[in-house]
Amino acid sequence: MIDKSREIALKTLIEIEENKAYSNITLNKNIKENKNKLNEKDIAFISELVYGTTSFKLTLDEVIKKYSKIKISKISKWILSILRLGIYQIIFLDKVPKSAAVNESVNLAKRYGHKASSNFVNAILRKVCKEDFEELENIQDDIERISKTTSTPEWLVKEIDKSWGISDTEDICKSFNIRPKINIRINTLKIKPNDFAKILKENNIKYESLTEDMPEFLEVSNLKNIEDMDYFKKGYFTVQDISAGFTAKLLNPQEGEMILDACSAPGGKTTYIAEMMHNKGKIFAWDIHEHRINLVKENAKRLRIDIIETEVKDSSIFYEEYVEKFDKVLLDVPCLGIGVIRRKPDIKWQRTEKDIKEISDLQFQILNNCYRYLKNGGELIYSTCSILKEENENIINRFLEINGDFEIEKDEKNKIKFFEKYYAENRIF
């Protein structure tokens, strides 16, 4: 009999591979489709298998190469995914007996392959042991060792090394494989943070404050089925990483201001800006895709925010009618997404080195367009969810070289220093 949890995990991995889909979206879809057949323990196990196997794909393939006489490129996609699942359980999941990992993988191979395939899977998995990973840790070359032990493509390890240095690079690449905790943002238009914290406590939901400077953000550890919660539907809170919230916080939005969020979807930062403005003023929210603009509308409606005007706009195109219209501009520009690999581990396998120039050129074009929408004396925040200098410092320096009227602001509250300090101390990547 096939184990249902492992089968759902396998099918999810195949979808991610075939469709180049985001792991979190595909996983959530498949869990919802099978919700009536699963309990919380099953869901947790499926999530662990999908995220873990996706995160460590490169490492798992190194182990397969060690024992397989067949090249990975010649192994069928189903059998390859079954092998990865099995090896992940054997090497990384101490609570799963090796015999269970092997036997269940063989059962999957019988259903999704043929007799020879199941024998092949059985033969390889019986040889696999935790020492296979320890061998990779003994590799002398730093870049190769970090790549194979943290399952990060070599080109990306080299790029991070260029920006951060080898010591930080290893820590960063290790952090990619740590399961992130859930952060929520309390909607201060509807309830005070202390009052909402009491509600969480009454419902036995564990929470922790992240920083005194942003009491509306909490880290929660046992919040299940969030979208089905009554308090979520009524707009008392939304899910948002505090690292994303910091970007909007730095903008320091005020009541009555005219603000542009030029790359706004799905609307987390946009709605947070509106909340800090006490829903007074006007925010123009742009995105290039209508279906993503609809996400902004849905979020605003749920949170009871009515100062956001959404428009399908391409920020890489210059619009004369918006010149000197806004007090402040937020540019959370498209990027490689290296900083959110913990939530979307598939990013490691979908990005390539050649993407860097293409995306950085787009980022500079957006910045060079949108600064002209600021009123005289206005403020602009440029941000990415990436950690490469090519997408961040280099873009800003390039911009400042040709726009002498702008300077990086470090105000009386030392916002930028605080921002950098929090990132460094908490390793929020």
RODO-2510 file (C-alpha; in nm, 4 decimals, decimal comma):
residues 429
     n   res          X          Y          Z
     1     m     0,0000     0,0000     0,0000
     2     i     0,1335     0,3438    -0,0946
     3     d     0,1902     0,5960     0,1842
     4     k    -0,0404     0,8891     0,0998
     5     s     0,1852     1,1594     0,2445
     6     r     0,4897     1,0509     0,0468
     7     e     0,2827     1,0155    -0,2700
     8     i     0,1474     1,3720    -0,2396
     9     a     0,5016     1,4968    -0,1731
    10     l     0,6248     1,3140    -0,4840
    11     k     0,3515     1,4558    -0,7069
    12     t     0,4217     1,8050    -0,5703
    13     l     0,7918     1,7731    -0,6521
    14     i     0,7092     1,6605    -1,0059
    15     e     0,4794     1,9624    -1,0549
    16     i     0,7467     2,1997    -0,9274
    17     e     1,0024     2,0449    -1,1624
    18     e     0,7811     2,0296    -1,4715
    19     n     0,6077     2,3655    -1,4387
    20     k     0,8943     2,5655    -1,2836
    21     a     0,6364     2,6499    -1,0191
    22     y     0,6916     2,8024    -0,6763
    23     s     0,7113     2,5263    -0,4165
    24     n     0,4975     2,7082    -0,1587
    25     i     0,2102     2,7687    -0,4025
    26     t     0,2159     2,4142    -0,5450
    27     l     0,2406     2,2587    -0,1992
    28     n    -0,0510     2,4620    -0,0610
    29     k    -0,2640     2,3700    -0,3632
    30     n    -0,2002     1,9972    -0,3286
    31     i    -0,2602     1,9989     0,0465
    32     k    -0,5921     2,1782    -0,0028
    33     e    -0,6978     1,9263    -0,2679
    34     n    -0,6313     1,6396    -0,0250
    35     k    -0,7304     1,8180     0,2950
    36     n    -1,0042     1,5686     0,3864
    37     k    -0,7585     1,2770     0,3687
    38     l    -0,4863     1,4350     0,5836
    39     n    -0,4323     1,5205     0,9475
    40     e    -0,1958     1,7861     1,0849
    41     k     0,0856     1,5346     1,1243
    42     d     0,0503     1,4306     0,7594
    43     i     0,0537     1,7928     0,6415
    44     a     0,3662     1,8682     0,8459
    45     f     0,5412     1,5601     0,7025
    46     i     0,4483     1,6458     0,3436
    47     s     0,5721     2,0026     0,3914
    48     e     0,9002     1,8784     0,5373
    49     l     0,9525     1,6366     0,2487
    50     v     0,8740     1,8934    -0,0221
    51     y     1,0718     2,1839     0,1219
    52     g     1,3590     1,9643     0,2352
    53     t     1,3954     1,7723    -0,0895
    54     t     1,3667     2,0897    -0,2966
    55     s     1,6151     2,2757    -0,0768
    56     f     1,8775     1,9986    -0,0829
    57     k     1,8327     1,8844    -0,4433
    58     l     2,1947     1,9471    -0,5426
    59     t     2,3273     1,7619    -0,2360
    60     l     2,0912     1,4697    -0,2918
    61     d     2,2012     1,4447    -0,6533
    62     e     2,5654     1,4234    -0,5405
    63     v     2,4742     1,1162    -0,3362
    64     i     2,2875     0,9638    -0,6304
    65     k     2,5930     1,0181    -0,8524
    66     k     2,8049     0,8313    -0,5980
    67     y     2,5997     0,5131    -0,6182
    68     s     2,4294     0,5180    -0,9585
    69     k     2,5921     0,3822    -1,2738
    70     i     2,3222     0,5637    -1,4708
    71     k     2,3736     0,9345    -1,5294
    72     i     2,1181     1,1558    -1,3577
    73     s     2,0112     1,2986    -1,6936
    74     k     1,9130     0,9451    -1,8013
    75     i     1,7038     0,8630    -1,4937
    76     s     1,3286     0,9184    -1,5382
    77     k     1,1890     1,2237    -1,3592
    78     w     0,9656     1,0084    -1,1370
    79     i     1,2416     0,7734    -1,0246
    80     l     1,4838     1,0619    -0,9749
    81     s     1,2338     1,2420    -0,7493
    82     i     1,1673     0,9170    -0,5595
    83     l     1,5418     0,8748    -0,5016
    84     r     1,5738     1,2339    -0,3806
    85     l     1,2822     1,1864    -0,1411
    86     g     1,4297     0,8657    -0,0033
    87     i     1,7806     1,0034     0,0394
    88     y     1,6500     1,3172     0,2096
    89     q     1,4709     1,1024     0,4674
    90     i     1,7747     0,8807     0,5285
    91     i     2,0290     1,1611     0,5670
    92     f     1,8292     1,4473     0,7170
    93     l     1,5269     1,3039     0,9018
    94     d     1,6419     1,1237     1,2156
    95     k     1,2894     1,0263     1,3175
    96     v     1,2282     0,8297     0,9975
    97     p     1,3758     0,4760     1,0134
    98     k     1,5937     0,3968     0,7139
    99     s     1,3902     0,0821     0,6489
   100     a     1,0717     0,2903     0,6170
   101     a     1,2373     0,5378     0,3817
   102     v     1,3672     0,2557     0,1616
   103     n     1,0507     0,0457     0,1588
   104     e     0,8148     0,3358     0,0922
   105     s     1,0381     0,4619    -0,1871
   106     v     1,0398     0,1175    -0,3470
   107     n     0,6583     0,1088    -0,3278
   108     l     0,6427     0,4454    -0,5053
   109     a     0,8859     0,3204    -0,7700
   110     k     0,6651     0,0164    -0,8359
   111     r     0,3668     0,2437    -0,9011
   112     y     0,5410     0,5178    -1,0979
   113     g     0,8114     0,3132    -1,2691
   114     h     0,8554    -0,0568    -1,3420
   115     k     1,0123    -0,3600    -1,1764
   116     a     1,3644    -0,2675    -1,2844
   117     s     1,3102     0,0824    -1,1482
   118     s     1,2049    -0,0427    -0,8069
   119     n     1,5118    -0,2702    -0,7925
   120     f     1,7284     0,0270    -0,8916
   121     v     1,5786     0,2454    -0,6158
   122     n     1,6147    -0,0340    -0,3598
   123     a     1,9798    -0,0964    -0,4495
   124     i     2,0820     0,2697    -0,4224
   125     l     1,8911     0,3590    -0,1075
   126     r     2,0229     0,0593     0,0859
   127     k     2,3775     0,1928     0,0319
   128     v     2,2982     0,5496     0,1392
   129     c     2,3979     0,6607     0,4902
   130     k     2,4556     0,9833     0,6844
   131     e     2,8308     0,9489     0,6274
   132     d     2,7695     1,0378     0,2627
   133     f     2,6945     1,3935     0,3742
   134     e     2,9967     1,4023     0,6040
   135     e     3,2192     1,3240     0,3046
   136     l     3,0964     1,6407     0,1355
   137     e     3,1856     1,8432     0,4448
   138     n     3,5491     1,7377     0,4022
   139     i     3,5862     1,8953     0,0555
   140     q     3,8856     2,1334     0,0672
   141     d     3,7743     2,3943    -0,1867
   142     d     3,5486     2,6415    -0,0011
   143     i     3,3177     2,7231    -0,2924
   144     e     3,2656     2,3565    -0,3848
   145     r     3,2163     2,2530    -0,0208
   146     i     2,9625     2,5268     0,0501
   147     s     2,7814     2,4481    -0,2742
   148     k     2,7513     2,0743    -0,2108
   149     t     2,6762     2,0859     0,1626
   150     t     2,4241     2,3719     0,1523
   151     s     2,2867     2,2691    -0,1884
   152     t     2,3522     2,6078    -0,3473
   153     p     2,4576     2,6359    -0,7135
   154     e     2,8273     2,7218    -0,7448
   155     w     2,7584     3,0345    -0,9490
   156     l     2,5395     3,1684    -0,6681
   157     v     2,7945     3,0838    -0,3986
   158     k     3,0534     3,2806    -0,5972
   159     e     2,8196     3,5781    -0,6371
   160     i     2,7382     3,5859    -0,2660
   161     d     3,1088     3,5569    -0,1880
   162     k     3,1761     3,8634    -0,4074
   163     s     2,9218     4,0627    -0,2061
   164     w     2,9748     3,9264     0,1461
   165     g     3,3032     3,7345     0,1784
   166     i     3,3475     3,3604     0,2286
   167     s     3,2675     3,3422     0,6023
   168     d     2,9336     3,5205     0,5708
   169     t     2,8667     3,3342     0,2474
   170     e     2,8684     2,9993     0,4262
   171     d     2,6322     3,1294     0,6961
   172     i     2,4007     3,2781     0,4341
   173     c     2,3891     2,9585     0,2276
   174     k     2,3189     2,7537     0,5413
   175     s     2,0370     2,9931     0,6295
   176     f     1,8667     2,9152     0,2962
   177     n     1,7793     2,5710     0,4339
   178     i     1,6319     2,6808     0,7665
   179     r     1,2526     2,6591     0,7732
   180     p     1,1208     3,0133     0,8301
   181     k     0,8748     3,0932     1,1053
   182     i     0,5499     3,2762     1,0398
   183     n     0,5342     3,6510     1,1011
   184     i     0,2020     3,8310     1,1187
   185     r     0,1220     4,2023     1,1081
   186     i    -0,1634     4,3265     1,3220
   187     n    -0,3959     4,5697     1,1442
   188     t    -0,3745     4,8721     1,3722
   189     l    -0,6709     5,0310     1,1943
   190     k    -0,8915     4,7687     1,3597
   191     i    -0,7225     4,6690     1,6848
   192     k    -0,4291     4,7601     1,9102
   193     p    -0,1362     4,5147     1,9194
   194     n    -0,1779     4,4450     2,2916
   195     d    -0,5479     4,3668     2,2492
   196     f    -0,4817     4,1297     1,9597
   197     a    -0,2046     3,9594     2,1567
   198     k    -0,4643     3,8854     2,4259
   199     i    -0,6871     3,7219     2,1634
   200     l    -0,3984     3,4995     2,0516
   201     k    -0,3294     3,4028     2,4113
   202     e    -0,6968     3,3195     2,4724
   203     n    -0,6863     3,0900     2,1689
   204     n    -0,3653     2,9202     2,2894
   205     i    -0,1670     3,0538     1,9937
   206     k     0,1998     3,0991     2,0787
   207     y     0,3489     3,4316     1,9819
   208     e     0,6563     3,6435     2,0365
   209     s     0,7212     4,0144     1,9817
   210     l     0,9981     4,0790     1,7312
   211     t     1,1013     4,4361     1,8138
   212     e     0,9695     4,7196     2,0302
   213     d     0,9944     4,9566     1,7329
   214     m     0,7298     4,7580     1,5422
   215     p     0,4915     4,6073     1,8023
   216     e     0,2371     4,5267     1,5320
   217     f     0,4610     4,2416     1,4116
   218     l     0,4545     3,9083     1,5929
   219     e     0,6164     3,5734     1,5309
   220     v     0,3664     3,2885     1,5709
   221     s     0,4547     2,9211     1,5922
   222     n     0,1297     2,7216     1,5994
   223     l    -0,1084     2,9173     1,3768
   224     k    -0,2874     2,6721     1,1465
   225     n    -0,5218     2,7204     0,8496
   226     i    -0,4695     3,0962     0,8584
   227     e    -0,6951     3,1851     0,5651
   228     d    -0,9866     3,0050     0,7320
   229     m    -0,9551     3,1985     1,0582
   230     d    -1,2364     3,4402     1,1342
   231     y    -0,9955     3,7094     1,2558
   232     f    -0,8016     3,6828     0,9289
   233     k    -1,1158     3,7076     0,7153
   234     k    -1,2266     4,0141     0,9137
   235     g    -0,8922     4,1845     0,8505
   236     y    -0,7474     4,1904     1,2003
   237     f    -0,4107     4,0711     1,0742
   238     t    -0,2171     3,9671     0,7678
   239     v     0,0843     3,7450     0,7081
   240     q     0,4024     3,9430     0,6414
   241     d     0,7701     3,9013     0,7280
   242     i     0,9001     4,1817     0,9439
   243     s     1,1897     4,2157     0,6987
   244     a     0,9358     4,3214     0,4348
   245     g     0,7646     4,5481     0,6848
   246     f     1,0902     4,7312     0,7536
   247     t     1,0985     4,8522     0,3954
   248     a     0,7626     5,0245     0,4319
   249     k     0,8579     5,1514     0,7778
   250     l     1,1651     5,3245     0,6356
   251     l     0,9399     5,5206     0,4005
   252     n     0,7947     5,6866     0,7125
   253     p     0,4533     5,7536     0,5524
   254     q     0,2387     6,0285     0,7037
   255     e    -0,1323     6,1084     0,7002
   256     g    -0,2455     6,2993     0,3931
   257     e     0,0598     6,2228     0,1790
   258     m     0,0490     6,1159    -0,1858
   259     i     0,2554     5,7991    -0,2190
   260     l     0,3490     5,5705    -0,5092
   261     d     0,4173     5,2017    -0,4550
   262     a     0,5428     5,1293    -0,8050
   263     c     0,5846     4,7498    -0,7744
   264     s     0,3122     4,6804    -0,5233
   265     a     0,1686     4,3301    -0,5682
   266     p     0,0609     4,1367    -0,3723
   267     g     0,0113     4,4398    -0,1511
   268     g     0,1740     4,3603     0,1837
   269     k     0,3878     4,6739     0,1937
   270     t     0,1143     4,8826     0,0289
   271     t    -0,1424     4,7995     0,2957
   272     y     0,1110     4,8475     0,5744
   273     i     0,1843     5,1960     0,4409
   274     a    -0,1898     5,2674     0,4442
   275     e    -0,2168     5,1496     0,8039
   276     m     0,0714     5,3757     0,9096
   277     m    -0,1101     5,6641     0,7329
   278     h    -0,4222     5,5791     0,9374
   279     n    -0,6035     5,5292     0,6073
   280     k    -0,5765     5,9018     0,5284
   281     g    -0,4141     6,0246     0,2079
   282     k    -0,3667     5,8457    -0,1238
   283     i    -0,1513     5,5536    -0,2378
   284     f    -0,1112     5,4651    -0,6041
   285     a    -0,0339     5,0931    -0,6348
   286     w     0,1101     4,9679    -0,9635
   287     d     0,1882     4,6282    -1,1051
   288     i     0,2417     4,5039    -1,4571
   289     h    -0,0073     4,2151    -1,4281
   290     e    -0,3809     4,2553    -1,3694
   291     h    -0,4138     3,9301    -1,1729
   292     r    -0,1498     4,0572    -0,9299
   293     i    -0,3203     4,3949    -0,9001
   294     n    -0,6324     4,2011    -0,8026
   295     l    -0,4359     4,0588    -0,5096
   296     v    -0,3666     4,4134    -0,3879
   297     k    -0,7380     4,4943    -0,4166
   298     e    -0,8349     4,1800    -0,2246
   299     n    -0,5869     4,2531     0,0542
   300     a    -0,7007     4,6139     0,0852
   301     k    -1,0665     4,5119     0,0932
   302     r    -1,0087     4,2485     0,3624
   303     l    -0,8128     4,4953     0,5759
   304     r    -1,0794     4,7651     0,5265
   305     i    -0,8423     5,0084     0,3541
   306     d    -0,9829     5,2523     0,0998
   307     i    -0,6992     5,4936     0,0148
   308     i    -0,5262     5,2622    -0,2341
   309     e    -0,5817     5,3292    -0,6033
   310     t    -0,4629     5,0335    -0,8090
   311     e    -0,3411     5,0631    -1,1687
   312     v    -0,1966     4,8159    -1,4167
   313     k     0,1271     4,9977    -1,4984
   314     d     0,4743     4,8950    -1,6108
   315     s     0,7229     5,0840    -1,3931
   316     s     0,9968     5,0371    -1,6501
   317     i     0,7994     5,2729    -1,8776
   318     f     0,8095     5,6473    -1,8090
   319     y     0,4748     5,8260    -1,7609
   320     e     0,4935     6,2018    -1,8102
   321     e     0,1642     6,2644    -1,6283
   322     y     0,3101     6,1511    -1,2941
   323     v     0,6118     6,3844    -1,2889
   324     e     0,6509     6,5525    -0,9456
   325     k     0,3195     6,4139    -0,8265
   326     f     0,4230     6,2154    -0,5173
   327     d     0,5586     6,2995    -0,1736
   328     k     0,7215     5,9591    -0,1465
   329     v     0,7931     5,6624    -0,3726
   330     l     0,8503     5,3012    -0,2744
   331     l     1,0408     5,0857    -0,5246
   332     d     1,0426     4,7249    -0,4103
   333     v     1,1710     4,6256    -0,7516
   334     p     1,1662     4,2855    -0,9259
   335     c     1,4787     4,0905    -0,8317
   336     l     1,6401     3,7480    -0,8293
   337     g     1,4741     3,6779    -0,4947
   338     i     1,7881     3,5377    -0,3343
   339     g     1,6772     3,6747     0,0025
   340     v     1,3573     3,4679     0,0134
   341     i     1,5012     3,1277    -0,0787
   342     r     1,4007     3,0000     0,2651
   343     r     1,0358     3,0377     0,1627
   344     k     1,0847     2,9528    -0,2045
   345     p     1,3780     2,7095    -0,2292
   346     d     1,3006     2,6427    -0,5959
   347     i     1,4467     2,9884    -0,6716
   348     k     1,7925     2,8291    -0,6474
   349     w     1,7171     2,6062    -0,9434
   350     q     1,5232     2,8554    -1,1559
   351     r     1,7736     3,1425    -1,1548
   352     t     2,0941     3,1492    -1,3552
   353     e     2,4029     3,3679    -1,3590
   354     k     2,2957     3,5364    -1,6815
   355     d     1,9813     3,6651    -1,5071
   356     i     2,1857     3,9101    -1,2999
   357     k     2,2553     4,1617    -1,5761
   358     e     1,9030     4,1424    -1,7154
   359     i     1,7365     4,2020    -1,3799
   360     s     1,9826     4,4728    -1,2668
   361     d     1,9285     4,6654    -1,5912
   362     l     1,5530     4,6491    -1,5291
   363     q     1,5973     4,7652    -1,1703
   364     f     1,8036     5,0650    -1,2797
   365     q     1,5497     5,1526    -1,5490
   366     i     1,2664     5,1503    -1,2953
   367     l     1,4639     5,3643    -1,0525
   368     n     1,5661     5,6073    -1,3252
   369     n     1,2014     5,6468    -1,4274
   370     c     1,0306     5,6669    -1,0934
   371     y     1,2554     5,9177    -0,9183
   372     r     1,1094     6,1774    -1,1540
   373     y     0,7653     6,1226    -1,0016
   374     l     0,8833     6,2743    -0,6728
   375     k     0,7945     6,6256    -0,5676
   376     n     1,0869     6,8546    -0,4883
   377     g     1,2287     6,7382    -0,1562
   378     g     1,0503     6,4029    -0,1750
   379     e     1,1865     6,0705    -0,0505
   380     l     1,2365     5,7403    -0,2297
   381     i     1,3007     5,3946    -0,0861
   382     y     1,4715     5,1424    -0,3152
   383     s     1,4595     4,7823    -0,1963
   384     t     1,4927     4,4249    -0,3149
   385     c     1,4506     4,0831    -0,1570
   386     s     1,7926     3,9946    -0,2889
   387     i     2,1336     4,0154    -0,1199
   388     l     2,3662     4,0687    -0,4156
   389     k     2,5500     4,3994    -0,4543
   390     e     2,4691     4,4001    -0,8263
   391     e     2,1017     4,4440    -0,7361
   392     n     2,1464     4,6801    -0,4443
   393     e     2,4524     4,8992    -0,3702
   394     n     2,5722     4,8943    -0,7302
   395     i     2,2331     5,0157    -0,8567
   396     i     2,2233     5,2976    -0,6017
   397     n     2,5819     5,4053    -0,6711
   398     r     2,5170     5,4018    -1,0457
   399     f     2,2080     5,6149    -0,9921
   400     l     2,3842     5,8668    -0,7662
   401     e     2,6635     5,9126    -1,0200
   402     i     2,4193     6,0612    -1,2713
   403     n     2,1707     6,2200    -1,0307
   404     g     2,3606     6,4628    -0,8111
   405     d     2,0432     6,6058    -0,6569
   406     f     1,9921     6,2858    -0,4551
   407     e     2,1700     6,1593    -0,1469
   408     i     2,1296     5,8653     0,0923
   409     e     1,9532     5,9874     0,4041
   410     k     2,0502     5,8938     0,7554
   411     d     1,7998     6,0847     0,9646
   412     e     1,7891     6,1639     1,3351
   413     k     1,6519     5,8188     1,4162
   414     n     1,9315     5,6450     1,2246
   415     k     1,6734     5,4444     1,0360
   416     i     1,9168     5,2938     0,7904
   417     k     2,1661     5,1900     1,0566
   418     f     1,8861     5,0319     1,2588
   419     f     1,7627     4,8506     0,9515
   420     e     2,1073     4,7069     0,8723
   421     k     2,1710     4,6164     1,2365
   422     y     1,8472     4,4186     1,2621
   423     y     1,9224     4,2269     0,9437
   424     a     2,2747     4,1442     1,0598
   425     e     2,1781     4,0325     1,4100
   426     n     1,8756     3,8287     1,3135
   427     r     1,9954     3,6856     0,9815
   428     i     1,6682     3,7651     0,8096
   429     f     1,7368     3,6583     0,4539
***
